[in-house]
Amino acid sequence: MAGHTTDHILYYWEDLLPGSERDLGTITPTREEIIAFASQFDPQPFHLDDAAAKASVFGSLCASGWHTCAMAMRLMVTNFLHQSSSLGSPGLENLQWKKPVLPNDTLHLKHKIIDSRPMRSKPDVGLVRTEWHMHNQHGDLVLHMEGWSMFRRRHPASNNASSD
Amino acid sequence: MAGHTTDHILYYWEDLLPGSERDLGTITPTREEIIAFASQFDPQPFHLDDAAAKASVFGSLCASGWHTCAMAMRLMVTNFLHQSSSLGSPGLENLQWKKPVLPNDTLHLKHKIIDSRPMRSKPDVGLVRTEWHMHNQHGDLVLHMEGWSMFRRRHPASNNASSD
């Protein structure tokens, strides 16, 4: 990881093989955390107030979708990116909030590498396409994300004909 | 908005016409806010520490991409959704972090309605496809998002042949 020694890097681009899956652990937001995030970033009534939430399309107080993404990122960083040669991501091509996240739900994140290719313009960098799935304790999918990320290569290409 | 009286609703589905644009205001994250968000949700060194950030691909301390999204959401809620009949969003089809967000950047959000259609399964709901662009004070695009959202209709359809 940039700014760190490389001693802790377990996963370079070459180690992230298409088809491989990883368990990235669980996180359990409290009611207070859900309200604190929403108060700052997404103050819609169904994220803040029980009565308003009960009368809303969601039926009960639930987390901001951006809070759900932020919790997934926390698991990703702690349980994967910190051990990798990650160089960040240009974005996501698909982000779906499938079910509301409720207070004290236990959210379980997994990711799967679905594609990989060298980066032509940077011989020491490779691209990886990843799918993330986060399920709650009932087995319901709550979040799906998909996109490309950049990782430093263990062995830079000397001559690389692939496209970016 | 669900759970509120409808007195404050200025924008129903019918009012969100393709081609219309809205200025959703500005937000300026401090260094302390950037570090606080990253400490909780995205503790990568380039979001937390100046020396690590300087040695990273970013070159200086910058906000988590998820913090940038959360700030855009805050502007969206305060300056638009609170005055609308919003029923939430199933997700985004495109999310791009185009440039790093630095401490004390002034971020300016605009959105544009690019498509609109009724929702067949729910005669009182319509769908709107929106593009969001957030620029910094130098005019650089920092965030682009695109996706569908649901809004309650002012006049429910009596007979609607459009698809979902």
Boltz contact constraints between the chains, C-beta under 6 A:
constraints:
  - contact:
      token1: [A, 2]
      token2: [B, 55]
      max_distance: 6.0
  - contact:
      token1: [A, 2]
      token2: [B, 56]
      max_distance: 6.0
  - contact:
      token1: [A, 2]
      token2: [B, 57]
      max_distance: 6.0
  - contact:
      token1: [A, 3]
      token2: [B, 45]
      max_distance: 6.0
  - contact:
      token1: [A, 3]
      token2: [B, 52]
      max_distance: 6.0
  - contact:
      token1: [A, 3]
      token2: [B, 55]
      max_distance: 6.0
  - contact:
      token1: [A, 3]
      token2: [B, 56]
      max_distance: 6.0
  - contact:
      token1: [A, 41]
      token2: [B, 70]
      max_distance: 6.0
  - contact:
      token1: [A, 41]
      token2: [B, 73]
      max_distance: 6.0
  - contact:
      token1: [A, 41]
      token2: [B, 74]
      max_distance: 6.0
  - contact:
      token1: [A, 42]
      token2: [B, 73]
      max_distance: 6.0
  - contact:
      token1: [A, 42]
      token2: [B, 77]
      max_distance: 6.0
  - contact:
      token1: [A, 43]
      token2: [B, 77]
      max_distance: 6.0
  - contact:
      token1: [A, 44]
      token2: [B, 77]
      max_distance: 6.0
  - contact:
      token1: [A, 45]
      token2: [B, 3]
      max_distance: 6.0
  - contact:
      token1: [A, 52]
      token2: [B, 3]
      max_distance: 6.0
  - contact:
      token1: [A, 55]
      token2: [B, 2]
      max_distance: 6.0
  - contact:
      token1: [A, 55]
      token2: [B, 3]
      max_distance: 6.0
  - contact:
      token1: [A, 56]
      token2: [B, 2]
      max_distance: 6.0
  - contact:
      token1: [A, 56]
      token2: [B, 3]
      max_distance: 6.0
  - contact:
      token1: [A, 57]
      token2: [B, 2]
      max_distance: 6.0
  - contact:
      token1: [A, 57]
      token2: [B, 87]
      max_distance: 6.0
  - contact:
      token1: [A, 66]
      token2: [B, 69]
      max_distance: 6.0
  - contact:
      token1: [A, 66]
      token2: [B, 70]
      max_distance: 6.0
  - contact:
      token1: [A, 66]
      token2: [B, 73]
      max_distance: 6.0
  - contact:
      token1: [A, 69]
      token2: [B, 66]
      max_distance: 6.0
  - contact:
      token1: [A, 70]
      token2: [B, 41]
      max_distance: 6.0
  - contact:
      token1: [A, 70]
      token2: [B, 66]
      max_distance: 6.0
  - contact:
      token1: [A, 73]
      token2: [B, 41]
      max_distance: 6.0
  - contact:
      token1: [A, 73]
      token2: [B, 42]
      max_distance: 6.0
  - contact:
      token1: [A, 73]
      token2: [B, 66]
      max_distance: 6.0
  - contact:
      token1: [A, 74]
      token2: [B, 41]
      max_distance: 6.0
  - contact:
      token1: [A, 77]
      token2: [B, 42]
      max_distance: 6.0
  - contact:
      token1: [A, 77]
      token2: [B, 43]
      max_distance: 6.0
  - contact:
      token1: [A, 77]
      token2: [B, 44]
      max_distance: 6.0
  - contact:
      token1: [A, 87]
      token2: [B, 57]
      max_distance: 6.0
  - contact:
      token1: [A, 91]
      token2: [B, 95]
      max_distance: 6.0
  - contact:
      token1: [A, 91]
      token2: [B, 96]
      max_distance: 6.0
  - contact:
      token1: [A, 91]
      token2: [B, 97]
      max_distance: 6.0
  - contact:
      token1: [A, 92]
      token2: [B, 95]
      max_distance: 6.0
  - contact:
      token1: [A, 95]
      token2: [B, 91]
      max_distance: 6.0
  - contact:
      token1: [A, 95]
      token2: [B, 92]
      max_distance: 6.0
  - contact:
      token1: [A, 95]
      token2: [B, 95]
      max_distance: 6.0
  - contact:
      token1: [A, 96]
      token2: [B, 91]
      max_distance: 6.0
  - contact:
      token1: [A, 97]
      token2: [B, 91]
      max_distance: 6.0
